[in-house]
Amino acid sequence: MLAVASDDVPAAISALRAQADSELDEAGRRSSSTVIDLEAEENTCPGCFGTIQQGVARCPECGLRVG
Ligand SMILES: [Zn+2]
């Protein structure tokens, strides 16, 4: 747990994100920044970066559960 003053929250989040990113390789950074929008017609799979069509429960490329 980390407690910071309210004014310091943005800086604390940035520092924690930078720390987490420094521990990931390029693919890990890309995966961690990939967002699935279930309302969008297409999404990018955070596992294999393939295309996922709306309404499917699993990525057709790698099988990652997304719905
Ligand atoms: Zn995939």
N, CA, C, O and the ligand as a Tripos MOL2 file, in Angstrom:
@<TRIPOS>MOLECULE
protein
  269   267    68     0     0
PROTEIN
NO_CHARGES

@<TRIPOS>ATOM
      1 N           0.8470   -1.1790    0.0000 N.3       1 MET1
      2 CA          0.0000    0.0000    0.0000 C.3       1 MET1
      3 C           0.8880    1.2350    0.0000 C.2       1 MET1
      4 O           1.9400    1.2760    0.6380 O.2       1 MET1
      5 N           0.4260    2.2390   -0.7380 N.am      2 LEU2
      6 CA          1.1770    3.4830   -0.8350 C.3       2 LEU2
      7 C           0.2220    4.6250   -0.5180 C.2       2 LEU2
      8 O          -0.8250    4.7560   -1.1510 O.2       2 LEU2
      9 N           0.5770    5.4460    0.4510 N.am      3 ALA3
     10 CA         -0.2390    6.6010    0.8010 C.3       3 ALA3
     11 C           0.5090    7.8670    0.4030 C.2       3 ALA3
     12 O           1.6610    8.0720    0.7830 O.2       3 ALA3
     13 N          -0.1720    8.7160   -0.3750 N.am      4 VAL4
     14 CA          0.4310    9.9900   -0.7810 C.3       4 VAL4
     15 C          -0.6170   11.0920   -0.6220 C.2       4 VAL4
     16 O          -1.8150   10.8160   -0.5630 O.2       4 VAL4
     17 N          -0.1550   12.3380   -0.5520 N.am      5 ALA5
     18 CA         -1.0720   13.4700   -0.4920 C.3       5 ALA5
     19 C          -1.8580   13.5540   -1.8000 C.2       5 ALA5
     20 O          -1.3560   13.1750   -2.8580 O.2       5 ALA5
     21 N          -3.0750   14.0460   -1.7210 N.am      6 SER6
     22 CA         -3.9340   14.1300   -2.9120 C.3       6 SER6
     23 C          -3.2460   14.8350   -4.0700 C.2       6 SER6
     24 O          -3.3660   14.4120   -5.2200 O.2       6 SER6
     25 N          -2.5270   15.9070   -3.7680 N.am      7 ASP7
     26 CA         -1.8510   16.6640   -4.8290 C.3       7 ASP7
     27 C          -0.7500   15.8520   -5.5030 C.2       7 ASP7
     28 O          -0.3520   16.1560   -6.6270 O.2       7 ASP7
     29 N          -0.2630   14.8340   -4.8290 N.am      8 ASP8
     30 CA          0.8460   14.0380   -5.3570 C.3       8 ASP8
     31 C           0.3840   12.7930   -6.1110 C.2       8 ASP8
     32 O           1.2100   12.0390   -6.6240 O.2       8 ASP8
     33 N          -0.9280   12.5730   -6.1810 N.am      9 VAL9
     34 CA         -1.4320   11.3470   -6.8200 C.3       9 VAL9
     35 C          -0.9650   11.2230   -8.2800 C.2       9 VAL9
     36 O          -0.4620   10.1650   -8.6580 O.2       9 VAL9
     37 N          -1.1140   12.2690   -9.1140 N.am     10 PRO10
     38 CA         -0.6550   12.1010  -10.5130 C.3      10 PRO10
     39 C           0.8240   11.7340  -10.6090 C.2      10 PRO10
     40 O           1.2000   10.8810  -11.4130 O.2      10 PRO10
     41 N           1.6570   12.3670   -9.8020 N.am     11 ALA11
     42 CA          3.0920   12.0630   -9.8440 C.3      11 ALA11
     43 C           3.3490   10.6430   -9.3490 C.2      11 ALA11
     44 O           4.2030    9.9400   -9.8900 O.2      11 ALA11
     45 N           2.6200   10.2230   -8.3330 N.am     12 ALA12
     46 CA          2.8010    8.8740   -7.7970 C.3      12 ALA12
     47 C           2.3930    7.8260   -8.8350 C.2      12 ALA12
     48 O           3.0680    6.8110   -9.0010 O.2      12 ALA12
     49 N           1.2790    8.0840   -9.5320 N.am     13 ILE13
     50 CA          0.8340    7.1410  -10.5690 C.3      13 ILE13
     51 C           1.8740    7.0610  -11.6800 C.2      13 ILE13
     52 O           2.1900    5.9710  -12.1570 O.2      13 ILE13
     53 N           2.4070    8.2060  -12.0940 N.am     14 SER14
     54 CA          3.4300    8.2140  -13.1440 C.3      14 SER14
     55 C           4.6620    7.4270  -12.7190 C.2      14 SER14
     56 O           5.2240    6.6700  -13.5100 O.2      14 SER14
     57 N           5.0800    7.6080  -11.4720 N.am     15 ALA15
     58 CA          6.2610    6.9050  -10.9800 C.3      15 ALA15
     59 C           6.0210    5.3970  -10.9280 C.2      15 ALA15
     60 O           6.8950    4.6160  -11.3050 O.2      15 ALA15
     61 N           4.8410    4.9880  -10.4640 N.am     16 LEU16
     62 CA          4.5300    3.5560  -10.3970 C.3      16 LEU16
     63 C           4.4470    2.9530  -11.7960 C.2      16 LEU16
     64 O           4.9020    1.8320  -12.0210 O.2      16 LEU16
     65 N           3.8610    3.7070  -12.7430 N.am     17 ARG17
     66 CA          3.7450    3.2120  -14.1190 C.3      17 ARG17
     67 C           5.1330    3.0710  -14.7500 C.2      17 ARG17
     68 O           5.4110    2.0930  -15.4430 O.2      17 ARG17
     69 N           5.9880    4.0450  -14.5070 N.am     18 ALA18
     70 CA          7.3480    3.9900  -15.0500 C.3      18 ALA18
     71 C           8.0970    2.7950  -14.4690 C.2      18 ALA18
     72 O           8.8280    2.1060  -15.1800 O.2      18 ALA18
     73 N           7.9100    2.5560  -13.1770 N.am     19 GLN19
     74 CA          8.5560    1.4080  -12.5330 C.3      19 GLN19
     75 C           8.0630    0.1030  -13.1550 C.2      19 GLN19
     76 O           8.8600   -0.7830  -13.4650 O.2      19 GLN19
     77 N           6.7410   -0.0120  -13.3360 N.am     20 ALA20
     78 CA          6.1810   -1.2390  -13.9130 C.3      20 ALA20
     79 C           6.6750   -1.4290  -15.3410 C.2      20 ALA20
     80 O           7.0370   -2.5390  -15.7290 O.2      20 ALA20
     81 N           6.6940   -0.3450  -16.1310 N.am     21 ASP21
     82 CA          7.1500   -0.4440  -17.5250 C.3      21 ASP21
     83 C           8.6090   -0.8540  -17.6030 C.2      21 ASP21
     84 O           9.0070   -1.5640  -18.5270 O.2      21 ASP21
     85 N           9.4140   -0.4110  -16.6390 N.am     22 SER22
     86 CA         10.8410   -0.7320  -16.6760 C.3      22 SER22
     87 C          11.0870   -2.2200  -16.4490 C.2      22 SER22
     88 O          12.1540   -2.7370  -16.7790 O.2      22 SER22
     89 N          10.0970   -2.9020  -15.8860 N.am     23 GLU23
     90 CA         10.2370   -4.3280  -15.6080 C.3      23 GLU23
     91 C           9.6960   -5.1980  -16.7370 C.2      23 GLU23
     92 O           9.7890   -6.4240  -16.6800 O.2      23 GLU23
     93 N           9.1220   -4.5520  -17.7810 N.am     24 LEU24
     94 CA          8.5570   -5.2970  -18.9070 C.3      24 LEU24
     95 C           9.4240   -5.1240  -20.1450 C.2      24 LEU24
     96 O          10.1200   -4.1200  -20.3000 O.2      24 LEU24
     97 N           9.3680   -6.1240  -21.0270 N.am     25 ASP25
     98 CA         10.0120   -5.9540  -22.3230 C.3      25 ASP25
     99 C           9.0340   -5.2080  -23.2450 C.2      25 ASP25
    100 O           7.9490   -4.8190  -22.8140 O.2      25 ASP25
    101 N           9.4180   -5.0120  -24.5050 N.am     26 GLU26
    102 CA          8.5860   -4.2290  -25.4190 C.3      26 GLU26
    103 C           7.1990   -4.8520  -25.5880 C.2      26 GLU26
    104 O           6.1930   -4.1420  -25.5650 O.2      26 GLU26
    105 N           7.1410   -6.1750  -25.7580 N.am     27 ALA27
    106 CA          5.8450   -6.8390  -25.9300 C.3      27 ALA27
    107 C           4.9990   -6.6840  -24.6720 C.2      27 ALA27
    108 O           3.7840   -6.4990  -24.7520 O.2      27 ALA27
    109 N           5.6390   -6.7590  -23.5200 N.am     28 GLY28
    110 CA          4.9070   -6.6030  -22.2670 C.3      28 GLY28
    111 C           4.3350   -5.2100  -22.1130 C.2      28 GLY28
    112 O           3.2040   -5.0370  -21.6580 O.2      28 GLY28
    113 N           5.1320   -4.2050  -22.4990 N.am     29 ARG29
    114 CA          4.6420   -2.8220  -22.4410 C.3      29 ARG29
    115 C           3.4700   -2.6410  -23.3960 C.2      29 ARG29
    116 O           2.4830   -1.9820  -23.0700 O.2      29 ARG29
    117 N           3.5950   -3.2410  -24.5890 N.am     30 ARG30
    118 CA          2.5180   -3.1030  -25.5680 C.3      30 ARG30
    119 C           1.2490   -3.7850  -25.0560 C.2      30 ARG30
    120 O           0.1510   -3.2410  -25.1730 O.2      30 ARG30
    121 N           1.4120   -4.9820  -24.4880 N.am     31 SER31
    122 CA          0.2610   -5.7060  -23.9570 C.3      31 SER31
    123 C          -0.4060   -4.9360  -22.8320 C.2      31 SER31
    124 O          -1.6320   -4.8390  -22.7790 O.2      31 SER31
    125 N           0.3980   -4.3890  -21.9350 N.am     32 SER32
    126 CA         -0.1820   -3.7180  -20.7710 C.3      32 SER32
    127 C          -0.8880   -2.4260  -21.1450 C.2      32 SER32
    128 O          -1.7060   -1.9240  -20.3740 O.2      32 SER32
    129 N          -0.5840   -1.8800  -22.3180 N.am     33 SER33
    130 CA         -1.2460   -0.6370  -22.7240 C.3      33 SER33
    131 C          -2.3780   -0.8900  -23.7120 C.2      33 SER33
    132 O          -3.0320    0.0520  -24.1600 O.2      33 SER33
    133 N          -2.6180   -2.1770  -24.0620 N.am     34 THR34
    134 CA         -3.6990   -2.5050  -24.9880 C.3      34 THR34
    135 C          -5.0200   -2.5570  -24.2310 C.2      34 THR34
    136 O          -5.1430   -3.2410  -23.2150 O.2      34 THR34
    137 N          -6.0000   -1.8270  -24.7380 N.am     35 VAL35
    138 CA         -7.3100   -1.7550  -24.0990 C.3      35 VAL35
    139 C          -8.3300   -2.4470  -24.9940 C.2      35 VAL35
    140 O          -8.3530   -2.2300  -26.2060 O.2      35 VAL35
    141 N          -9.1720   -3.2810  -24.3910 N.am     36 ILE36
    142 CA        -10.2620   -3.9280  -25.1220 C.3      36 ILE36
    143 C         -11.5300   -3.1120  -24.8900 C.2      36 ILE36
    144 O         -11.9590   -2.9200  -23.7520 O.2      36 ILE36
    145 N         -12.1190   -2.6370  -25.9780 N.am     37 ASP37
    146 CA        -13.3900   -1.9190  -25.9120 C.3      37 ASP37
    147 C         -14.4570   -2.8600  -26.4570 C.2      37 ASP37
    148 O         -14.5400   -3.0800  -27.6650 O.2      37 ASP37
    149 N         -15.2770   -3.4160  -25.5590 N.am     38 LEU38
    150 CA        -16.2590   -4.4160  -25.9630 C.3      38 LEU38
    151 C         -17.3400   -3.8360  -26.8690 C.2      38 LEU38
    152 O         -18.0810   -4.5930  -27.4960 O.2      38 LEU38
    153 N         -17.4460   -2.5150  -26.9520 N.am     39 GLU39
    154 CA        -18.4240   -1.8750  -27.8240 C.3      39 GLU39
    155 C         -17.8650   -1.6420  -29.2310 C.2      39 GLU39
    156 O         -18.6230   -1.3500  -30.1550 O.2      39 GLU39
    157 N         -16.5440   -1.7700  -29.3990 N.am     40 ALA40
    158 CA        -15.9320   -1.4980  -30.7000 C.3      40 ALA40
    159 C         -16.1260   -2.6870  -31.6360 C.2      40 ALA40
    160 O         -16.2490   -3.8260  -31.1840 O.2      40 ALA40
    161 N         -16.1550   -2.4160  -32.9660 N.am     41 GLU41
    162 CA        -16.3240   -3.4930  -33.9430 C.3      41 GLU41
    163 C         -15.0940   -4.3890  -33.9880 C.2      41 GLU41
    164 O         -15.2050   -5.5950  -34.2100 O.2      41 GLU41
    165 N         -13.9280   -3.8020  -33.7790 N.am     42 GLU42
    166 CA        -12.6840   -4.5620  -33.7800 C.3      42 GLU42
    167 C         -11.8150   -4.1270  -32.6130 C.2      42 GLU42
    168 O         -11.8480   -2.9710  -32.1900 O.2      42 GLU42
    169 N         -11.0450   -5.0600  -32.1060 N.am     43 ASN43
    170 CA        -10.0660   -4.7680  -31.0670 C.3      43 ASN43
    171 C          -8.7580   -5.4630  -31.4140 C.2      43 ASN43
    172 O          -8.7140   -6.3810  -32.2320 O.2      43 ASN43
    173 N          -7.7080   -5.0020  -30.7740 N.am     44 THR44
    174 CA         -6.4160   -5.6550  -30.9030 C.3      44 THR44
    175 C          -6.2230   -6.5620  -29.6930 C.2      44 THR44
    176 O          -6.3870   -6.1310  -28.5520 O.2      44 THR44
    177 N          -5.8770   -7.8140  -29.9480 N.am     45 CYS45
    178 CA         -5.6530   -8.7740  -28.8660 C.3      45 CYS45
    179 C          -4.4020   -8.3670  -28.0800 C.2      45 CYS45
    180 O          -3.3470   -8.1430  -28.6740 O.2      45 CYS45
    181 N          -4.5130   -8.2690  -26.7480 N.am     46 PRO46
    182 CA         -3.3250   -7.9290  -25.9570 C.3      46 PRO46
    183 C          -2.3320   -9.0840  -25.8490 C.2      46 PRO46
    184 O          -1.2000   -8.8890  -25.4060 O.2      46 PRO46
    185 N          -2.7470  -10.2820  -26.2490 N.am     47 GLY47
    186 CA         -1.8470  -11.4300  -26.1770 C.3      47 GLY47
    187 C          -0.9960  -11.5950  -27.4200 C.2      47 GLY47
    188 O           0.2170  -11.7870  -27.3300 O.2      47 GLY47
    189 N          -1.6420  -11.5180  -28.6000 N.am     48 CYS48
    190 CA         -0.9170  -11.7750  -29.8480 C.3      48 CYS48
    191 C          -0.9740  -10.5880  -30.8010 C.2      48 CYS48
    192 O          -0.3320  -10.6050  -31.8510 O.2      48 CYS48
    193 N          -1.7350   -9.5610  -30.4450 N.am     49 PHE49
    194 CA         -1.8970   -8.3380  -31.2320 C.3      49 PHE49
    195 C          -2.6310   -8.6060  -32.5450 C.2      49 PHE49
    196 O          -2.5570   -7.7980  -33.4710 O.2      49 PHE49
    197 N          -3.3350   -9.7260  -32.6310 N.am     50 GLY50
    198 CA         -4.1890   -9.9960  -33.7790 C.3      50 GLY50
    199 C          -5.4880   -9.2190  -33.6540 C.2      50 GLY50
    200 O          -5.7330   -8.5540  -32.6480 O.2      50 GLY50
    201 N          -6.3150   -9.3080  -34.6820 N.am     51 THR51
    202 CA         -7.5860   -8.5910  -34.6990 C.3      51 THR51
    203 C          -8.6880   -9.4640  -34.1210 C.2      51 THR51
    204 O          -8.8120  -10.6400  -34.4660 O.2      51 THR51
    205 N          -9.4860   -8.8760  -33.2370 N.am     52 ILE52
    206 CA        -10.6080   -9.5700  -32.6120 C.3      52 ILE52
    207 C         -11.8790   -8.8440  -33.0280 C.2      52 ILE52
    208 O         -12.0050   -7.6360  -32.8250 O.2      52 ILE52
    209 N         -12.8190   -9.5780  -33.6070 N.am     53 GLN53
    210 CA        -14.0920   -8.9800  -34.0030 C.3      53 GLN53
    211 C         -15.0100   -8.8860  -32.7910 C.2      53 GLN53
    212 O         -14.8920   -9.6580  -31.8400 O.2      53 GLN53
    213 N         -15.9270   -7.9220  -32.8470 N.am     54 GLN54
    214 CA        -16.8880   -7.7340  -31.7590 C.3      54 GLN54
    215 C         -17.7270   -8.9930  -31.5610 C.2      54 GLN54
    216 O         -18.1200   -9.6390  -32.5330 O.2      54 GLN54
    217 N         -17.9980   -9.3380  -30.3230 N.am     55 GLY55
    218 CA        -18.9180  -10.4230  -30.0010 C.3      55 GLY55
    219 C         -18.2760  -11.7910  -29.8330 C.2      55 GLY55
    220 O         -18.9550  -12.7330  -29.4250 O.2      55 GLY55
    221 N         -16.9960  -11.9290  -30.1320 N.am     56 VAL56
    222 CA        -16.3670  -13.2270  -29.9330 C.3      56 VAL56
    223 C         -15.8350  -13.3090  -28.5020 C.2      56 VAL56
    224 O         -15.4150  -12.3060  -27.9260 O.2      56 VAL56
    225 N         -15.8610  -14.5170  -27.9410 N.am     57 ALA57
    226 CA        -15.4370  -14.6910  -26.5560 C.3      57 ALA57
    227 C         -13.9360  -14.9090  -26.4410 C.2      57 ALA57
    228 O         -13.3380  -14.6360  -25.4010 O.2      57 ALA57
    229 N         -13.3250  -15.4090  -27.5290 N.am     58 ARG58
    230 CA        -11.8900  -15.7070  -27.4860 C.3      58 ARG58
    231 C         -11.2180  -15.2040  -28.7540 C.2      58 ARG58
    232 O         -11.8190  -15.1630  -29.8270 O.2      58 ARG58
    233 N          -9.9620  -14.8240  -28.6010 N.am     59 CYS59
    234 CA         -9.1630  -14.4100  -29.7540 C.3      59 CYS59
    235 C          -9.0220  -15.6030  -30.7010 C.2      59 CYS59
    236 O          -8.6360  -16.6870  -30.2640 O.2      59 CYS59
    237 N          -9.3330  -15.4200  -32.0120 N.am     60 PRO60
    238 CA         -9.2050  -16.5320  -32.9470 C.3      60 PRO60
    239 C          -7.7640  -16.9330  -33.2060 C.2      60 PRO60
    240 O          -7.5070  -18.0420  -33.6750 O.2      60 PRO60
    241 N          -6.8310  -16.0580  -32.9130 N.am     61 GLU61
    242 CA         -5.4150  -16.3460  -33.1620 C.3      61 GLU61
    243 C          -4.7930  -17.1430  -32.0230 C.2      61 GLU61
    244 O          -4.1650  -18.1790  -32.2450 O.2      61 GLU61
    245 N          -4.9750  -16.6490  -30.7990 N.am     62 CYS62
    246 CA         -4.2640  -17.2640  -29.6690 C.3      62 CYS62
    247 C          -5.2000  -17.8740  -28.6180 C.2      62 CYS62
    248 O          -4.7420  -18.5660  -27.7080 O.2      62 CYS62
    249 N          -6.5000  -17.6210  -28.7410 N.am     63 GLY63
    250 CA         -7.4360  -18.2200  -27.8030 C.3      63 GLY63
    251 C          -7.6250  -17.4680  -26.4980 C.2      63 GLY63
    252 O          -8.3400  -17.9350  -25.6110 O.2      63 GLY63
    253 N          -6.9870  -16.3020  -26.3700 N.am     64 LEU64
    254 CA         -7.1520  -15.5090  -25.1560 C.3      64 LEU64
    255 C          -8.6120  -15.1470  -24.9620 C.2      64 LEU64
    256 O          -9.2650  -14.6690  -25.8900 O.2      64 LEU64
    257 N          -9.1250  -15.3700  -23.7670 N.am     65 ARG65
    258 CA        -10.5260  -15.0540  -23.4810 C.3      65 ARG65
    259 C         -10.6620  -13.5380  -23.3620 C.2      65 ARG65
    260 O          -9.9620  -12.9000  -22.5760 O.2      65 ARG65
    261 N         -11.5760  -12.9700  -24.1560 N.am     66 VAL66
    262 CA        -11.7350  -11.5130  -24.1650 C.3      66 VAL66
    263 C         -13.1780  -11.0970  -23.9310 C.2      66 VAL66
    264 O         -13.4470   -9.9010  -23.8170 O.2      66 VAL66
    265 N         -14.1000  -12.0180  -23.8570 N.am     67 GLY67
    266 CA        -15.5010  -11.6350  -23.6760 C.3      67 GLY67
    267 C         -16.1690  -12.4190  -22.5840 C.2      67 GLY67
    268 O         -17.3510  -12.2120  -22.3100 O.2      67 GLY67
    269 ZN         -4.6920  -13.2150  -29.4820 Zn       68 ZN68
@<TRIPOS>BOND
     1     1     2 1
     2     2     3 1
     3     3     4 2
     4     3     5 am
     5     5     6 1
     6     6     7 1
     7     7     8 2
     8     7     9 am
     9     9    10 1
    10    10    11 1
    11    11    12 2
    12    11    13 am
    13    13    14 1
    14    14    15 1
    15    15    16 2
    16    15    17 am
    17    17    18 1
    18    18    19 1
    19    19    20 2
    20    19    21 am
    21    21    22 1
    22    22    23 1
    23    23    24 2
    24    23    25 am
    25    25    26 1
    26    26    27 1
    27    27    28 2
    28    27    29 am
    29    29    30 1
    30    30    31 1
    31    31    32 2
    32    31    33 am
    33    33    34 1
    34    34    35 1
    35    35    36 2
    36    35    37 am
    37    37    38 1
    38    38    39 1
    39    39    40 2
    40    39    41 am
    41    41    42 1
    42    42    43 1
    43    43    44 2
    44    43    45 am
    45    45    46 1
    46    46    47 1
    47    47    48 2
    48    47    49 am
    49    49    50 1
    50    50    51 1
    51    51    52 2
    52    51    53 am
    53    53    54 1
    54    54    55 1
    55    55    56 2
    56    55    57 am
    57    57    58 1
    58    58    59 1
    59    59    60 2
    60    59    61 am
    61    61    62 1
    62    62    63 1
    63    63    64 2
    64    63    65 am
    65    65    66 1
    66    66    67 1
    67    67    68 2
    68    67    69 am
    69    69    70 1
    70    70    71 1
    71    71    72 2
    72    71    73 am
    73    73    74 1
    74    74    75 1
    75    75    76 2
    76    75    77 am
    77    77    78 1
    78    78    79 1
    79    79    80 2
    80    79    81 am
    81    81    82 1
    82    82    83 1
    83    83    84 2
    84    83    85 am
    85    85    86 1
    86    86    87 1
    87    87    88 2
    88    87    89 am
    89    89    90 1
    90    90    91 1
    91    91    92 2
    92    91    93 am
    93    93    94 1
    94    94    95 1
    95    95    96 2
    96    95    97 am
    97    97    98 1
    98    98    99 1
    99    99   100 2
   100    99   101 am
   101   101   102 1
   102   102   103 1
   103   103   104 2
   104   103   105 am
   105   105   106 1
   106   106   107 1
   107   107   108 2
   108   107   109 am
   109   109   110 1
   110   110   111 1
   111   111   112 2
   112   111   113 am
   113   113   114 1
   114   114   115 1
   115   115   116 2
   116   115   117 am
   117   117   118 1
   118   118   119 1
   119   119   120 2
   120   119   121 am
   121   121   122 1
   122   122   123 1
   123   123   124 2
   124   123   125 am
   125   125   126 1
   126   126   127 1
   127   127   128 2
   128   127   129 am
   129   129   130 1
   130   130   131 1
   131   131   132 2
   132   131   133 am
   133   133   134 1
   134   134   135 1
   135   135   136 2
   136   135   137 am
   137   137   138 1
   138   138   139 1
   139   139   140 2
   140   139   141 am
   141   141   142 1
   142   142   143 1
   143   143   144 2
   144   143   145 am
   145   145   146 1
   146   146   147 1
   147   147   148 2
   148   147   149 am
   149   149   150 1
   150   150   151 1
   151   151   152 2
   152   151   153 am
   153   153   154 1
   154   154   155 1
   155   155   156 2
   156   155   157 am
   157   157   158 1
   158   158   159 1
   159   159   160 2
   160   159   161 am
   161   161   162 1
   162   162   163 1
   163   163   164 2
   164   163   165 am
   165   165   166 1
   166   166   167 1
   167   167   168 2
   168   167   169 am
   169   169   170 1
   170   170   171 1
   171   171   172 2
   172   171   173 am
   173   173   174 1
   174   174   175 1
   175   175   176 2
   176   175   177 am
   177   177   178 1
   178   178   179 1
   179   179   180 2
   180   179   181 am
   181   181   182 1
   182   182   183 1
   183   183   184 2
   184   183   185 am
   185   185   186 1
   186   186   187 1
   187   187   188 2
   188   187   189 am
   189   189   190 1
   190   190   191 1
   191   191   192 2
   192   191   193 am
   193   193   194 1
   194   194   195 1
   195   195   196 2
   196   195   197 am
   197   197   198 1
   198   198   199 1
   199   199   200 2
   200   199   201 am
   201   201   202 1
   202   202   203 1
   203   203   204 2
   204   203   205 am
   205   205   206 1
   206   206   207 1
   207   207   208 2
   208   207   209 am
   209   209   210 1
   210   210   211 1
   211   211   212 2
   212   211   213 am
   213   213   214 1
   214   214   215 1
   215   215   216 2
   216   215   217 am
   217   217   218 1
   218   218   219 1
   219   219   220 2
   220   219   221 am
   221   221   222 1
   222   222   223 1
   223   223   224 2
   224   223   225 am
   225   225   226 1
   226   226   227 1
   227   227   228 2
   228   227   229 am
   229   229   230 1
   230   230   231 1
   231   231   232 2
   232   231   233 am
   233   233   234 1
   234   234   235 1
   235   235   236 2
   236   235   237 am
   237   237   238 1
   238   238   239 1
   239   239   240 2
   240   239   241 am
   241   241   242 1
   242   242   243 1
   243   243   244 2
   244   243   245 am
   245   245   246 1
   246   246   247 1
   247   247   248 2
   248   247   249 am
   249   249   250 1
   250   250   251 1
   251   251   252 2
   252   251   253 am
   253   253   254 1
   254   254   255 1
   255   255   256 2
   256   255   257 am
   257   257   258 1
   258   258   259 1
   259   259   260 2
   260   259   261 am
   261   261   262 1
   262   262   263 1
   263   263   264 2
   264   263   265 am
   265   265   266 1
   266   266   267 1
   267   267   268 2
@<TRIPOS>SUBSTRUCTURE
     1 MET1         2 RESIDUE 1 A MET
     2 LEU2         6 RESIDUE 1 A LEU
     3 ALA3        10 RESIDUE 1 A ALA
     4 VAL4        14 RESIDUE 1 A VAL
     5 ALA5        18 RESIDUE 1 A ALA
     6 SER6        22 RESIDUE 1 A SER
     7 ASP7        26 RESIDUE 1 A ASP
     8 ASP8        30 RESIDUE 1 A ASP
     9 VAL9        34 RESIDUE 1 A VAL
    10 PRO10       38 RESIDUE 1 A PRO
    11 ALA11       42 RESIDUE 1 A ALA
    12 ALA12       46 RESIDUE 1 A ALA
    13 ILE13       50 RESIDUE 1 A ILE
    14 SER14       54 RESIDUE 1 A SER
    15 ALA15       58 RESIDUE 1 A ALA
    16 LEU16       62 RESIDUE 1 A LEU
    17 ARG17       66 RESIDUE 1 A ARG
    18 ALA18       70 RESIDUE 1 A ALA
    19 GLN19       74 RESIDUE 1 A GLN
    20 ALA20       78 RESIDUE 1 A ALA
    21 ASP21       82 RESIDUE 1 A ASP
    22 SER22       86 RESIDUE 1 A SER
    23 GLU23       90 RESIDUE 1 A GLU
    24 LEU24       94 RESIDUE 1 A LEU
    25 ASP25       98 RESIDUE 1 A ASP
    26 GLU26      102 RESIDUE 1 A GLU
    27 ALA27      106 RESIDUE 1 A ALA
    28 GLY28      110 RESIDUE 1 A GLY
    29 ARG29      114 RESIDUE 1 A ARG
    30 ARG30      118 RESIDUE 1 A ARG
    31 SER31      122 RESIDUE 1 A SER
    32 SER32      126 RESIDUE 1 A SER
    33 SER33      130 RESIDUE 1 A SER
    34 THR34      134 RESIDUE 1 A THR
    35 VAL35      138 RESIDUE 1 A VAL
    36 ILE36      142 RESIDUE 1 A ILE
    37 ASP37      146 RESIDUE 1 A ASP
    38 LEU38      150 RESIDUE 1 A LEU
    39 GLU39      154 RESIDUE 1 A GLU
    40 ALA40      158 RESIDUE 1 A ALA
    41 GLU41      162 RESIDUE 1 A GLU
    42 GLU42      166 RESIDUE 1 A GLU
    43 ASN43      170 RESIDUE 1 A ASN
    44 THR44      174 RESIDUE 1 A THR
    45 CYS45      178 RESIDUE 1 A CYS
    46 PRO46      182 RESIDUE 1 A PRO
    47 GLY47      186 RESIDUE 1 A GLY
    48 CYS48      190 RESIDUE 1 A CYS
    49 PHE49      194 RESIDUE 1 A PHE
    50 GLY50      198 RESIDUE 1 A GLY
    51 THR51      202 RESIDUE 1 A THR
    52 ILE52      206 RESIDUE 1 A ILE
    53 GLN53      210 RESIDUE 1 A GLN
    54 GLN54      214 RESIDUE 1 A GLN
    55 GLY55      218 RESIDUE 1 A GLY
    56 VAL56      222 RESIDUE 1 A VAL
    57 ALA57      226 RESIDUE 1 A ALA
    58 ARG58      230 RESIDUE 1 A ARG
    59 CYS59      234 RESIDUE 1 A CYS
    60 PRO60      238 RESIDUE 1 A PRO
    61 GLU61      242 RESIDUE 1 A GLU
    62 CYS62      246 RESIDUE 1 A CYS
    63 GLY63      250 RESIDUE 1 A GLY
    64 LEU64      254 RESIDUE 1 A LEU
    65 ARG65      258 RESIDUE 1 A ARG
    66 VAL66      262 RESIDUE 1 A VAL
    67 GLY67      266 RESIDUE 1 A GLY
    68 ZN68       269 GROUP 0 **** ****
